[in-house]
Amino acid sequence: MSADIVVVGSLNMDMVMGVERRPAKGETVLGSGFFLNPGGKGANQAYAARRLGANVAMIGKVGDDLFGGQLLAHLEAAGVDVSNIGHVAEAATGVAAIAVDPEGDNSIVVAQGANQALRPEDVRYCESVIGGAKLLMLQLEVPLETVVEAAIIAKRHHVPVLLDPAPARELPRELLRLVDYIVPNQSEIEELTGVAVSNASTAVVAAERLMGQGVATVFAKLGSKGVAVVGRDEAFTVSNYEVEAVDTTAAGDAFAGALAAALVSGQSLREAAGFANAVGAITVTRRGAQSSMPDRQETEQFMQSARQGD
């Protein structure tokens, strides 16, 4: 059975701890509350979309080790199709060390491990899976040439492409021309365009520059200032929900997964952005990555309560 959403991306085991403040160069600080949590931008987004009711398949690589088995079991238990996630004997499963301060902000170090073994030939082998989808989701924690190849395959089959350009890096025009939806945060859109972004107006300027490079629609995440959405036929801003942040680690991935789920269900750009904003808002109120993500029922109740409180 084909999936509505296919995710090509990373799987990591997150090693999370709380800190009173994040360390400076050469400094050691004491942490607390250590726990392991399934993560990786690709797996997070696949999990988020599945939790919200989408039919999801993932393409990726894990090591032949304990963490790899745990990550696959967690995704499979959620209903994600993991049949195209391979095992790599010569590399460990990806891991991320995450320090979270009392404001919920984080610092992350990622050891990519088996994620680096996901090659263009792997996604070519899965062409029928990608070609049968309604949406392809991509991020930048696997080799860039693999990301480009996946996007090329999607376009060959007229499958829209959603790109989360994180971790931030310069991207080739070849890839941007293949992107239908891009979801950068403030620093990422600045990295991609060279435009200093401080509000919705400057985000629109940066978005138009991205569109000039071939991207169809930009969802610029502006933190407390909301999300600026710029497409070829419309531009608008969606306000954020006011919540108390505990851990922002998975906010961007939750947003992307929710946006994908909303888009394949037929929601408009405005509806999808509002829905994704709600999912992101709920996610930051809890610790961890996948463990913090809500399902559709909780999200709809949250949105209804917010409307009643207006």
LUMVO-665969 format. One record per residue: residue in three letters; x, y, z of N, C-alpha, C in turn. Coordinates in steps of 0.05 Angstrom, whole numbers, plus 32768, in hexadecimal, padded with zeros to 4 digits. Layout:
ALAXYZXYZXYZ ...
// end
This chain:
MET80117FE88000800080008000801280198000 SER800C802C7FEF801C80447FED801680578004 ALA802A8067800B8027807A8021801F80968016 ASP801080A58025800A80C0801D802380D2801F ILE803280CE8034804B80DD8039806280CA803A VAL807780D0802B809080C2802D80A580D58038 VAL80B380CC804D80C880DC805980E380CF8053 VAL80F580DF8047811180D68043812280E68057 GLY812E80D9806A813C80E9807E814980D88094 SER814F80E680A9816080DB80BF815080CF80D5 LEU815E80BC80E3815480B080FB816B80B28110 ASN816580BE8127817980C0813C816D80B88157 MET817D80AF8169817580AC8185817E80C58193 ASP816B80D4819F817180EC81AD817980E681CA MET818F80F281D3819880F081EF8194810C81FB VAL817F810F820B817681298214817C812D8231 MET8185814582388189814C82548182816A8258 GLY8179817082708174818C8277818D81998282 VAL819181B3827D81A781C28287819C81DD8291 GLU81A981E882A581A2820382AE81A982188299 ARG81BF8213828C81C68224827581D882138263 ARG81D7821A824A81E7820B8236820582138238 PRO82178201823682348207823B824082198226 ALA8253822A823082648239821E827B82288214 LYS828B8232820282A2822481F782B5821B820E GLY82BB8201820E82CD81F6822282C281F2823E GLU82A881F78241829C81F6825B828C81DD825F THR828C81D28277827C81BB827F826681C58292 VAL824D81BD828C823781C3829F822A81A982A7 LEU821D81A982BE8210819182C781F4819082BC GLY81EB817882B481D0817582A981BF816482BB SER81A6816182B48193815182C4817D814682B2 GLY816F813382BD8157812982AE815D811C8294 PHE8173810C8292817B80FF8279816680EB8271 PHE816080EA8256814F80D5824C815580D1822E LEU814E80B98224815180B38208813580B681FB ASN813580C081E2811C80C481D4812180C181B6 PRO811080B281A8811380B0818B811280CB817D GLY812480CF816A812680E9815C813180E68141 GLY813E80FC8137814780FF811C8131810E810C LYS8139812180FD8126813380F08113812380DE GLY811D811080CF810C810080BD80F880F080CD ALA810280E180E180F180D080F180DD80E18100 ASN80E580F7810B80D38109811A80BB81118108 GLN80C2811980F080AD812380DE809A810D80D5 ALA80A680F580D0809580DE80C9808280D780E0 TYR808D80D780F9807D80D18110806780E58115 ALA806E80FF8112805A81148116804381118102 ALA804A810D80E98035810B80D4802380F380D9 ARG803080DD80E1802080C480E7800E80C880FF ARG801880D58114800880DA812C7FEF80EA8125 LEU7FF180FA81107FDB810B81077FC980FF80F2 GLY7FCD80E580ED7FBB80D680DC7FC480D080C0 ALA7FDB80DA80B87FE580D6809D7FF080BA809A ASN7FEF80AF80827FFB8095807B8018809B8072 VAL802B809180828047809A807F805A8083807B ALA806D80868069808380738065809D80828068 MET80B28075807280CC8083807580E280738067 ILE80F58082805B810C8077804F81248082805E GLY813680718068814D807A8078815F8063807E LYS817280688090818680538098818B805580B7 VAL818D803E80C38196803D80DF81AD802980E1 GLY81BB802A80F781D0801680FC81C57FFB8104 ASP81D67FE7810381CE7FCC810C81D47FCA812A ASP81C57FDA813A81CA7FDC815781B17FE08166 LEU81B37FE38180819C7FE58192818B7FFD818B PHE8198801481888188802D81828179802A8168 GLY8185801E81548177801B813A815E800B813D GLY81607FF4814B81487FE4815081327FF3815F GLN813A80028173812780118183811980268172 LEU812880348161811C804981508107803D813D LEU810F8027813080FC801A811E80E38010812C ALA80E78004814380D07FFA815280BD8010815A HIS80C88027816180B7803E816A80A780488152 LEU80B3804C813B80A58055812380908041811A GLU80988027811A808580138111806D80118123 ALA80718014813D805B801381508048802A814C ALA80528041814280418058813C803280558122 GLY803980418111802C803C80F8803B804680E0 VAL8054804F80E38065805880CD8070803F80BE ASP806F803F80A4807A802980948099802C8094 VAL80A6801980A180C3801A80A480D180058092 SER80C37FFA807E80CE7FE5806E80E57FEE805C ASN80E78009805880FD80138047811280228057 ILE8114801B8071812A80258082813E800E8084 GLY81568013807A816B7FFE8079817D7FFE8092 HIS818B7FE88095819F7FE580AB81BB7FE7809F VAL81CC7FF580AE81E87FF880A581FA7FEB80BA ALA820A7FD880B1821B7FC980C482337FD980CD GLU823D7FEB80BB82567FF880C08254801380CD ALA823C801B80D58238803580E28223803380F8 ALA82278043810D82138043812381FB8053811B THR81E4804E812881CD805E812581D3807B812D GLY81C7808E811F81CB80AA812681C280B08142 VAL81D180C3814F81C980CC816A81CB80EA816B ALA81BC80F6817E81BD8112818281BE811881A0 ALA81D1812881A881D4813181C481C7814C81C7 ILE81B2814E81D881A2816681D981A1817181F6 ALA81AA818A81F881A981988212819281AD8211 VAL818081AB8224816881BC8225816981CE823E ASP816781E9823A816981FB8251814D8200825C PRO814B820F8273813182138280811C8221826F GLU81258230825A8112823D82488108822B8232 GLY811382138230810B8200821C811C82028203 ASP812F821482028141821681EB8156820081ED ASN816281F881D6817381E181D6818C81E681C6 SER81A181D681CB81B981D381BB81BB81B681B4 ILE81C181B0819B81C18194819181DB818E8182 VAL81E78177818881FD816C817981F48151816E VAL81F7814E815381ED8136814682058126813B ALA8207810D8141821980FA8134820980EA8120 GLN820D80F0810681FA80E680F181FB80C880EE GLY821280BB80F28213809E80F08207809380D7 ALA81F5807F80DA81EA807180C381DA808380B0 ASN81D1809A80BA81C380AD80A881D480B58090 GLN81EE80B68094820080BD807E820280A78069 ALA81F88090806F81F98079805C81E180798049 LEU81CE808B804D81B7808C803B81C080998021 ARG81C28089800C81CD80927FF281B880967FDD PRO81BE80A47FC781AB80A87FB181A0808E7FA6 GLU81B080797FA681A7805F7F9B819180537FAD ASP8192805A7FC7817E80507FD98162805C7FD3 VAL816180757FCD814880817FC6813F807A7FAA ARG815280757F98814A806B7F7E813D804F7F80 TYR8147803F7F92813C80257F97811F80277FA0 CYS8119803D7FAE80FE80427FB980ED80547FA7 GLU80F380567F8E80E580697F7C80C780647F7C SER80BF804B7F7C80A280457F7A8094804F7F94 VAL80A2804E7FAA809680577FC4809280767FC3 ILE80A880847FBA80A680A17FB8809180A97FA3 GLY8092809B7F8C808080A27F768063809E7F7C GLY805C808D7F90804180887F978036809A7FAD ALA804680AC7FB7803E80BD7FCD802F80D67FC4 LYS802280E37FD7801680FE7FD3802981147FDA LEU803E810E7FEA805181227FF2806B81157FFB LEU808281217FF3809C81187FFC80A7812C8010 MET80B18123802780BD8134803B80DB8130803D LEU80EA8146803D81078145803E811281588053 GLN81298151805E813981628070815681608068 LEU8168816A80798184816B80708197815D8084 GLU818D81488091819E813880A381A7811E8095 VAL81A3811B807B81AE8106806B81BE81148054 PRO81CE8105804581DE8112803181CE8122801D LEU81D88139801581C9814C800481C3813F7FE9 GLU81D6812F7FDE81D181237FC481B9810F7FC6 THR81B581037FDD819E80F27FE0818481017FE1 VAL818581187FEF816E812A7FF0816681337FD4 VAL817A813B7FC4817581457FA98169812E7F98 GLU817481167F9A816B81007F8A814E80F97F91 ALA814780FA7FAB812C80F47FB3811981087FA7 ALA812181227FA7811081377F9C810C81337F7E ILE8121812C7F70812081277F53810C81107F4D ILE810D80FB7F5D80FB80E57F5980DE80ED7F5E ALA80DA80FD7F7380BF81077F7980B481177F61 LYS80C481297F5780BB813A7F4180B581297F28 ARG80C481147F2380BF81037F0C80A480F77F0E HIS809A80F37F26807F80E77F2A806A80FB7F33 HIS807181157F30805E812B7F368055812A7F53 VAL806881237F65806381237F82806E813C7F8E PRO805E814C7F9C806881657FA9807D815F7FBE VAL809081727FC180A6816F7FD380A581847FE9 LEU80A7817B800280A8818D801980C4818B8025 LEU80D381A1802780EE81A1803180F081B1804B ASP80FB81A4805F810381B28078812181B78075 PRO812B81CF8071814781D4806B815881D68084 ALA815881C08093816781BF80AC817681A480AE PRO818E81A580B8819D81BC80C281A381D080AB ALA81A581E980B281A881FF809E81C281FB808E ARG81BF81FF807481D781FE806281CF820A8048 GLU81E38211803881DD821B801D81D38204800C LEU81BE820A7FFC81B281F57FEB81B581FC7FCE PRO81B881E87FBD81BB81EC7FA181A081F47F94 ARG81A282057F80818A820C7F71817B81F47F66 GLU818B81DF7F5F817F81C67F55816A81BB7F68 LEU817081BC7F82815D81B27F95814581C57F99 LEU814B81DE7F9C813581F27FA2812181F27F8C ARG812981EE7F73811681ED7F5D810281D67F5F LEU810981C27F6F80F881AA7F7280E581AB7F8A VAL80E781C17F9A80D981C37FB480BF81D17FB1 ASP80A981C57FB9808F81D17FB9808A81E07FD3 TYR809281D57FEA808E81E2800480A881E18013 ILE80B081F8801E80C881F9802F80C182058049 VAL80CD81FB805F80C48203807A80DD820C808B PRO80EB822180838102822A809280FA823980AB ASN810B823880C08108824B80D68116826580CF GLN8118827780E28123829180DC8140829080D3 SER8150828180E2816C828080DB8171827180C1 GLU8160825D80BB8164824E80A3815C825E808A ILE8147826E808C8140827E807481558294806F GLU8161829E8085817782B18082818F82A48074 GLU8195828B807C81AC827D807081A782788053 LEU818E8272804B8188826B803081878283801D THR8180829B8029817A82B28017818D82CA801C GLY819B82CB803381AB82E28039819B82FA8043 VAL818182F68046816F830C8050816C830A806E ALA81718320807C816D83218099814F8321809F VAL8146830D80AE8129830A80B38123831080D0 SER8112832380D5810B832B80F080ED832C80F5 ASN80DD832B80DF80C0832D80E280B3832280C8 ALA8099832480C7808B831880B0809283268096 SER809683418097809D834F807F80B783478073 THR80CC8344808480E6833C807A80E5831E8072 ALA80D4830E807F80D182F2807780C682F0805C VAL80B38302805480A88302803A80BD83088025 VAL80CF831B802B80E48322801980F683098014 ALA80FD82FC802A810E82E4802880FF82CD8019 ALA80E682CA801F80D682B5801180D582BA7FF3 GLU80D182D37FEC80D082D97FCF80EB82D37FC1 ARG810082D67FD0811A82CF7FC5811C82B17FC1 LEU811282A27FD4811282847FD18101827C7FB9 MET80EA82897FB780D882837FA180E5828A7F86 GLY80F6829E7F86810482A57F6E8118828F7F66 GLN811F827E7F79813182677F738122824E7F6D GLY810782507F6D80F882397F6480E5822D7F78 VAL80E782347F9280D5822A7FA680B982347FA1 ALA80A582237FA58089822C7F9F807D823A7FB7 THR807F82307FCF8072823B7FE78085823A7FFF VAL80868250800E80988252802580888255803E PHE808E8245805280838248806D809B8250807F ALA809D826A808480B48274809480AC827580B1 LYS80B9826580C280B2826380DE80C1827980ED LEU80B3828B80FA80BE82A3810680BD82A38125 GLY80BC828B813180BB828A814E80A182978159 SER80A582A9816C808E82B68179807E82C78166 LYS808982CE814E807B82DF813B806A82CE8128 GLY806882B4812B805782A4811B806482988102 VAL8054829380EE805E828780D58055829880BE ALA806882A180AD806282B080958060829C807E VAL8049829B807180458289805A804482998041 VAL80558292802E805682A180158055828D7FFE GLY8040828F7FEE803D827E7FD6803B82907FBD ARG803782847FA6803582937F8E801C82A47F8C ASP8007829B7F9A7FED82A97F987FE482B67FB2 GLU7FF282B27FC87FEA82BE7FE1800182BF7FF4 ALA7FFF82D28008801282D5801D800382DE8036 PHE800982D1804D7FFC82D78066800D82CE807D THR800682D78095801482CE80AD800082C180C0 VAL800982AB80CC7FF9829C80DF800682A080FB SER7FF682AA810E800082B08128800682968138 ASN80198298814A80208282815C800C827F8173 TYR800B8268817E7FFC82638197800F826A81AE GLU8004827681C38014827D81DB8014826581EE VAL802B825981F1802E82428203804882468213 GLU804B8237822880648237823780768221822D ALA808D82288221809F8215821480AF8206822A VAL80B081EC822780C081DB823880D881D08228 ASP80D481C9820F80E981BE81FE80E281C381E1 THR80F381D281D380ED81D981B780FA81C681A3 THR810681B181AD8116819F819C810781968182 ALA80EE818E818680DF8182816F80CB81948162 ALA80CB81AE816A80B681C0816080B681C18141 GLY80CD81C5813580CE81C7811880C681AE810A ASP80CE8197811580C6817D810880A88178810C ALA809D817F81238080817C81278071818E8114 PHE807B81A68110806E81B880FD806E81AC80E1 ALA808581A380D88088819880BD8076817F80B9 GLY8076816D80CD8066815580CA8048815C80CA ALA8040816F80DA8024817780DB801C818580C1 LEU802E819680B7802881A3809D8024818F8087 ALA8036817B8086803381668072801981578074 ALA80128150808D7FF9814180917FE181528089 ALA7FE2816C808F7FCB817E80887FC981818069 LEU7FE08184805C7FE08189803F7FD581708030 VAL7FDE815880387FD4814180297FB7813B8030 SER7FAC814680457F908142804C7F7E8157803D GLY7F8B8169802E7F7C817C801E7F788197802B GLN7F84819D80417F8181B8804D7F8E81CD803C SER7F8481E6803E7F9081FD80317FAB8204803E LEU7FBA821580317FD3821E803D7FCE822B8059 ARG7FBA823B805B7FB4824980747FAB82358089 GLU7F9A822380827F91820E80957FA981FD809E ALA7FB981F5808B7FCF81E380917FE481F180A4 ALA7FE9820B809E7FFC821A80AF7FF1821D80CB GLY7FD8822280CE7FCC822580E97FCD820B80F8 PHE7FC781F580EA7FC881DA80F77FE481D380FF ALA7FF881D880EE801381D280F5801D81E4810C ASN801481FD810D801C820E812380118203813E ALA7FF981F8813E7FED81ED81567FFD81D4815F VAL800581C3814C801481AB8153802F81B3815F GLY803C81C78152805681D1815D805381DC8179 ALA803D81EB817E803981F78198803681E281AD ILE802681CD81A8802381B881BB803D81AA81C0 THR804C81A581AB8066819681AE807981A381C1 VAL807B81BE81C0809081CB81D1808881CB81EE THR807081C381F5806881C38211807181A9821F ARG807E819782108086817D821C80A381778214 ARG80AF8166822480CB815F821F80CD8149820A GLY80E4814A81FB80EA813581E880E1813C81CC ALA80E8812A81BA80E1812E819E80C781208197 GLN80C88107818F80B080F98187809C80F6819E SER80A780F381B6809680F081CE8085810981D4 SER808B811F81C8807D813881CE8067813E81BA MET8064812E81A580538135818E8036812C8192 PRO8023813E818D8007813781927FFA8128817A ASP7FE3811C817F7FD38110816A7FBF81248160 ARG7FAF811C814C7F9C812F81407F8681388154 GLN7F7C812581647F67812C81777F708141818B GLU7F88813E81967F92815181A97F96816C819B THR7FA0816C81837FA5818581757F8B8194816F GLU7F77818681667F5D819381607F51819E817A GLN7F53819081907F49819A81AA7F5881B381B2 PHE7F7281B381AF7F8381CA81B57F7B81E281A5 MET7F7681DE818B7F6F81F4817A7F5381FF8181 GLN7F4181ED81887F2681F581907F27820581AA SER7F3681FC81BD7F39820B81D67F45822681D2 ALA7F59822881C07F65824281BA7F52825581AE ARG7F41824B819B7F2C825C818F7F18826681A3 GLN7F11825581B67EFD825D81CA7F09827181DD GLY7F24827181E07F30828481F27F35829F81E6 ASP7F3182A181CC7F3682BB81BE7F2282D081C6 
// end
